[in-house]
């Protein structure tokens, strides 16, 4: 299909699956569960769902509408909205440029672990220091990173319909089935430790879904709130140009309001199920202490859980890392597409040339990320107090600084400069309904900017 020489998704289902595939990535399967575990399970879940239906909905709707209305990728779209706001497009395009290399490096880690379980040596991953020895080795992480990057480049190279849409239609349904199966299996688990204490997956589920406000201070709640807000950027792929790019491929007869609702539903369900397949399992075998593993939850704690399951643990490990791999690929494709489409619109490159250029950039920076754990290792204290290496610095710049700035600026642009009517007119095109129109105006003009400003202050270490 062509429209003004621009490729399109073949229909609303293709768009929703591609956008949901973008949203359903490592952010959901890796980051969401460890934040939920860290922030008290049910409380985090409740706050996240409320934010997804309000804050996330407003940002997602805005970016998709901007993309379709301008029929441009992020680098050029914002200048069409307002000629003085082209700089916002540059920043929005810079974010996926920064994220893609380290995302592919983490995707390489997933590939390595999947291979470990496929060849039947999953028990090796249990050893203390296994993960650290892997990422600090000089060449092994680079080999897996390159394989993951090539897979991502291949899908983007194939284009919107034959690449992104067709692979999303295959991978996302499989991904959902695998997540549901592992989540159900996680609930059936039971384990008695050396002290004779028996824990079950159902008990872990209760901790995960039932909010416990006992002893909750205002400061702790504020941490949960900002964690959930930061997670939303990952989960629904906003503030990184992706949804603007995907929106630009949506046909004019597609009901955007319904599509946004479906993307929200997919994302929230998968995030919830990802937590359900990880948190109860970790609790069963490692107790509440195991739930505080943070970012190492997937690569350090879970292999120990699989090992404790006995023979079946290796099979579960294979299924789990296949699931994570599918999620990682659909998201890395969307991140690369945001940059590729920007280069095509701005410089007139064809898809082949743009994909090769972006892949080379990702390869060079990705090498630096991999070497950041050995040859280029350093420790740097960030403004928010955490100690960082190369990957952490890139993550901080993109996710803690640039993404809140993009989201805040987008709220100001649409809420006060172009006015909410700019987006509302696109959503209600062809007499389509916009059920949460009043909520949208309230969020985009007042509530979302205030929340994003607070998030920025926290990122910069102001409090």
C-alpha positions in Angstrom: 0.0 0.0 0.0 1.2 3.5 -0.8 0.0 6.9 0.4 2.0 9.8 -0.7 4.8 7.3 -1.5 4.7 6.3 2.2 4.2 2.7 3.4 1.2 2.0 5.6 0.1 -0.7 7.9 -2.5 -2.8 6.1 -5.1 -2.2 8.7 -5.8 -1.4 12.4 -5.0 -4.9 13.6 -1.5 -4.8 12.0 -0.9 -1.4 13.6 -2.1 -2.4 17.0 0.0 -5.6 17.0 3.1 -3.7 15.8 2.6 -0.9 18.4 1.8 -3.4 21.1 4.9 -5.4 20.1 6.9 -2.3 20.5 5.4 -1.6 23.9 5.8 -5.2 25.0 9.5 -5.4 25.4 12.3 -5.8 28.0 10.6 -2.9 29.8 7.6 -5.1 30.6 9.3 -8.5 31.1 12.5 -7.4 32.8 12.0 -3.9 34.3 8.3 -4.1 35.4 8.6 -7.2 37.6 11.7 -6.0 39.5 10.1 -2.6 40.1 6.9 -4.3 41.3 8.9 -6.5 43.6 11.0 -3.6 44.9 8.0 -1.3 45.5 5.7 -3.6 47.4 3.9 -5.4 44.6 0.3 -4.5 44.9 0.9 -0.8 45.6 3.1 -0.4 42.5 0.6 -2.4 40.4 -2.3 -0.1 41.5 -0.4 3.1 40.9 0.9 1.8 37.5 -2.6 0.9 36.2 -4.0 4.3 37.3 -1.2 6.1 35.5 -1.5 3.9 32.4 -5.2 4.9 32.0 -4.5 8.6 32.5 -0.9 9.8 32.1 0.1 7.1 29.6 -3.1 7.3 27.6 -2.6 11.1 27.1 1.0 10.7 25.9 0.3 7.7 23.7 -2.7 9.4 22.0 -0.7 12.5 21.4 2.2 10.9 19.7 0.2 8.5 17.5 -2.1 11.5 16.4 0.9 13.7 15.6 2.4 10.9 13.5 -0.7 10.3 11.5 -1.7 13.9 11.1 1.8 14.9 9.8 2.5 11.6 8.0 6.1 12.1 9.2 8.6 10.5 11.5 9.7 12.2 14.7 12.7 14.1 13.3 10.4 16.1 10.9 6.9 15.8 12.4 7.2 18.4 15.3 8.3 21.1 12.9 5.1 20.6 10.9 3.0 20.9 14.1 4.7 24.2 14.8 7.6 25.7 12.8 9.4 26.8 15.9 9.4 23.4 17.5 11.6 21.4 15.1 14.2 21.1 17.9 11.9 18.7 19.7 12.0 16.4 16.8 15.8 16.3 16.9 15.7 15.3 20.6 12.9 12.8 20.0 15.1 11.2 17.3 18.2 11.3 19.4 16.6 9.1 22.1 16.3 5.9 20.0 19.8 6.6 18.6 21.1 6.4 22.2 18.9 3.5 23.3 19.3 1.1 20.3 22.9 0.1 20.9 22.5 -0.8 24.6 19.1 -2.4 24.0 20.7 -4.7 21.4 23.6 -5.4 23.9 21.0 -6.5 26.5 19.2 -8.5 23.7 22.5 -10.3 23.2 22.5 -11.2 26.9 19.1 -12.8 26.5 20.4 -14.7 23.5 23.3 -16.0 25.5 21.1 -17.2 28.3 18.7 -18.9 25.8 21.6 -20.7 24.2 22.8 -21.8 27.6 19.5 -23.4 28.4 19.0 -24.9 24.9 22.3 -26.8 25.1 21.2 -28.1 28.5 23.8 -26.2 30.7 21.3 -24.0 32.5 22.6 -25.2 35.8 25.8 -23.2 35.0 23.9 -19.9 35.1 23.2 -20.5 38.8 26.8 -20.1 39.9 27.6 -16.9 41.7 29.4 -14.5 39.4 28.2 -16.3 36.2 26.4 -13.2 34.9 29.3 -10.9 35.9 31.9 -13.1 34.3 29.9 -13.2 31.1 29.4 -9.4 30.6 33.0 -8.7 31.7 34.5 -11.1 29.2 35.9 -9.3 26.2 34.4 -11.0 23.1 31.5 -13.3 24.0 29.0 -10.4 24.7 30.0 -8.8 21.4 29.2 -11.9 19.4 25.7 -12.2 20.9 25.2 -8.4 20.5 26.0 -8.6 16.8 23.6 -11.5 16.2 20.8 -9.7 17.9 21.5 -6.4 16.0 21.6 -8.3 12.7 18.2 -9.9 13.4 16.7 -6.4 14.3 18.2 -4.9 11.1 16.8 -7.6 9.0 13.2 -7.0 10.1 13.5 -3.2 9.6 15.2 -3.7 6.3 12.1 -5.7 5.1 9.9 -2.6 5.6 6.6 -1.8 7.3 4.3 -4.4 5.8 6.6 -7.3 4.9 8.9 -6.7 7.9 7.5 -5.0 11.0 3.8 -5.8 10.6 4.2 -9.4 9.3 6.7 -10.3 12.1 4.6 -8.6 14.8 1.5 -10.7 13.7 3.6 -13.8 14.2 5.6 -13.0 17.3 3.1 -11.1 19.5 0.5 -13.9 19.7 3.2 -16.5 20.4 4.6 -14.2 23.0 1.3 -13.8 24.7 0.7 -17.6 24.8 4.1 -18.2 26.3 3.7 -15.6 29.0 0.3 -16.9 30.0 1.6 -20.5 30.2 4.6 -19.5 32.3 2.4 -17.3 34.5 0.0 -20.2 35.2 2.9 -22.6 35.8 4.4 -20.1 38.3 1.2 -20.2 40.4 1.4 -24.0 40.8 4.9 -23.9 42.4 5.6 -24.9 46.0 8.9 -25.1 47.8 10.0 -26.0 51.3 13.4 -24.4 52.3 16.0 -25.8 54.7 14.2 -24.2 57.6 11.1 -26.2 56.9 9.2 -23.1 55.7 6.9 -23.8 52.7 6.1 -21.0 50.2 3.8 -21.2 47.3 3.2 -19.4 44.0 -0.3 -18.4 45.2 1.3 -16.7 48.2 3.7 -14.8 45.9 0.7 -13.8 43.8 -1.0 -12.3 46.8 2.1 -10.2 47.6 2.2 -9.1 43.9 -1.5 -8.1 43.5 -2.8 -7.1 46.9 -1.7 -3.6 48.0 -0.3 -3.4 51.5 -0.4 0.1 52.8 1.0 -0.8 56.3 3.7 1.6 57.3 3.7 3.3 53.9 5.2 6.8 54.2 4.6 9.7 51.8 8.2 9.5 50.8 7.9 5.8 49.9 4.7 6.4 48.0 6.4 9.2 46.0 9.2 6.7 45.1 6.6 4.2 43.9 4.8 7.0 41.9 8.0 8.1 40.1 9.1 4.5 39.5 5.7 3.8 37.9 5.9 7.0 35.8 9.4 6.1 34.6 8.2 2.6 33.8 5.4 3.9 31.6 8.0 5.4 29.2 9.4 1.9 28.7 6.1 0.1 28.7 4.2 2.1 26.1 7.2 3.3 24.0 6.4 7.1 24.4 8.9 10.0 24.4 11.3 8.2 22.1 9.7 8.9 18.7 8.5 5.3 18.1 4.8 6.0 18.3 5.1 9.1 16.1 6.8 6.9 13.5 4.2 4.2 13.8 1.4 6.7 13.8 2.7 8.0 10.4 2.0 4.6 8.9 -1.6 4.4 10.0 -4.3 4.9 7.4 -6.8 7.8 7.8 -9.8 5.5 8.2 -8.4 3.7 11.3 -10.1 4.5 14.6 -7.2 5.9 16.6 -9.1 6.0 19.9 -10.0 2.3 19.7 -6.4 1.5 18.6 -4.9 3.4 21.6 -7.3 1.6 24.0 -6.2 -1.8 22.5 -2.5 -0.9 22.8 -3.1 0.2 26.4 -4.9 -3.1 27.1 -2.2 -5.3 25.5 0.6 -3.5 27.3 -1.0 -3.5 30.8 -2.0 -7.2 30.5 1.4 -8.2 29.4 3.2 -6.2 32.1 0.8 -7.7 34.7 1.4 -11.2 33.4 5.2 -10.7 33.2 5.1 -9.8 36.9 2.8 -12.8 37.5 5.3 -15.2 35.9 8.3 -13.9 37.7 7.4 -12.5 41.1 5.5 -15.6 42.5 8.3 -17.9 41.2 11.1 -15.9 42.8 9.1 -15.6 46.1 8.4 -19.3 46.2 12.1 -20.3 45.9 13.9 -17.3 47.4 11.4 -15.6 49.7 10.9 -11.8 49.9 14.7 -11.4 50.0 15.0 -12.8 46.5 12.4 -10.2 45.3 14.8 -7.4 46.1 17.3 -8.4 43.4 16.6 -5.3 41.3 17.8 -5.3 37.7 19.6 -8.7 38.3 16.2 -10.4 38.8 16.1 -11.9 35.3 19.7 -12.8 34.8 20.7 -13.7 38.4 17.7 -14.7 40.5 15.6 -16.5 37.8 18.3 -19.1 36.8 18.4 -20.1 40.5 14.6 -20.5 40.5 14.8 -22.6 37.3 17.5 -24.7 38.9 15.5 -25.3 42.0 12.7 -26.7 39.8 14.9 -29.7 38.9 14.8 -31.3 35.4 11.8 -29.3 34.2 13.6 -26.0 35.1 15.8 -26.3 32.0 12.7 -26.6 29.8 11.0 -23.6 31.6 14.3 -21.7 31.2 14.2 -22.3 27.4 10.5 -21.2 27.1 11.1 -18.2 29.3 14.1 -16.8 27.4 12.4 -17.5 24.1 9.6 -15.3 25.4 12.0 -12.6 26.5 13.8 -12.8 23.1 10.5 -12.3 21.1 9.7 -9.3 23.3 13.1 -7.8 22.9 13.1 -8.2 19.1 9.7 -6.5 18.6 10.9 -3.6 20.7 14.4 -3.2 19.2 12.7 -3.2 15.7 10.5 -0.3 16.7 13.4 1.6 18.2 15.5 1.2 15.0 12.4 2.0 12.9 12.0 5.4 14.6 15.5 6.4 13.5 15.4 4.8 10.0 12.1 6.5 9.2 13.5 9.8 10.4 16.5 9.5 8.1 14.2 8.5 5.2 11.9 11.6 5.7 14.7 14.1 6.5 17.4 13.1 4.1 15.5 11.2 1.4 17.4 8.0 2.0 15.7 4.8 0.8 15.0 2.1 3.5 18.1 0.0 2.6 20.5 2.9 2.9 18.9 4.3 6.1 18.9 0.8 7.8 22.6 0.2 7.0 23.6 3.7 8.3 21.6 3.2 11.6 22.9 -0.4 12.0 26.5 0.9 11.7 25.9 3.5 14.3 24.3 1.0 16.6 27.3 -1.4 16.0 29.9 1.2 16.9 28.2 2.5 20.0 27.2 -1.1 21.0 30.9 -2.1 21.0 31.6 0.7 23.4 28.7 -0.5 25.6 30.2 -4.1 25.6 33.7 -2.8 26.3 32.2 -0.7 29.1 32.4 -3.8 31.3 36.0 -4.6 30.7 38.4 -2.4 28.5 36.5 0.8 29.1 35.3 0.1 32.6 34.8 3.1 34.9 32.5 4.1 37.8 30.7 7.4 37.6 28.2 8.7 40.2 25.1 10.1 38.5 23.1 13.1 39.8 20.5 10.7 41.2 23.1 9.0 43.3 23.5 5.7 41.5 26.9 4.5 40.3 27.1 4.0 36.6 29.1 2.4 33.8 28.8 3.1 30.0 25.4 1.4 29.6 24.0 3.1 32.8 25.2 6.5 31.6 23.4 6.1 28.2 20.3 4.8 30.0 20.3 7.7 32.4 20.7 10.3 29.6 17.9 8.8 27.5 15.4 7.7 30.1 15.9 10.0 33.1 16.7 13.2 31.2 15.7 13.3 27.5 12.5 11.3 27.7 10.9 13.4 30.5 12.0 16.5 28.6 10.4 15.3 25.4 7.2 14.3 27.1 7.0 17.6 29.0 7.7 19.6 25.9 5.1 17.6 23.9 2.5 18.4 26.6 3.4 22.1 26.3 3.3 22.1 22.5 -0.1 20.3 22.3 -1.6 21.6 25.5 -0.7 25.3 25.1 0.8 26.1 21.7 -1.0 24.0 19.0 -3.9 23.4 21.5 -5.5 20.0 22.3 -7.9 20.5 19.4 -5.0 19.7 17.1 -4.9 16.1 18.4 -8.7 15.8 19.1 -9.5 16.6 15.4 -7.3 13.8 14.3 -8.7 11.3 16.7 -12.3 12.2 15.8 -11.6 12.1 12.0 -14.4 10.3 10.1 -16.8 10.8 13.0 -14.9 8.4 15.3 -15.6 8.8 19.0 -13.1 10.1 21.6 -14.5 8.7 24.9 -11.9 10.3 27.2 -11.7 13.7 25.5 -12.2 15.7 28.7 -9.7 13.6 30.6 -7.2 14.0 27.7 -7.5 17.9 27.8 -7.0 17.9 31.6 -4.0 15.5 31.4 -2.2 17.2 28.5 -2.6 20.7 29.8 -2.2 20.4 33.5 -1.6 17.1 35.3 0.9 15.4 33.0 3.2 18.5 32.7 3.2 18.8 36.5 4.0 15.1 37.0 6.8 15.2 34.4 8.4 18.3 36.0 8.5 16.5 39.3 10.0 13.4 37.6 12.7 15.6 36.0 13.6 17.2 39.3 14.1 13.8 40.8 16.2 12.6 37.9 18.5 15.6 38.3 18.9 14.8 42.0 17.1 17.9 43.2 15.3 15.8 45.8 
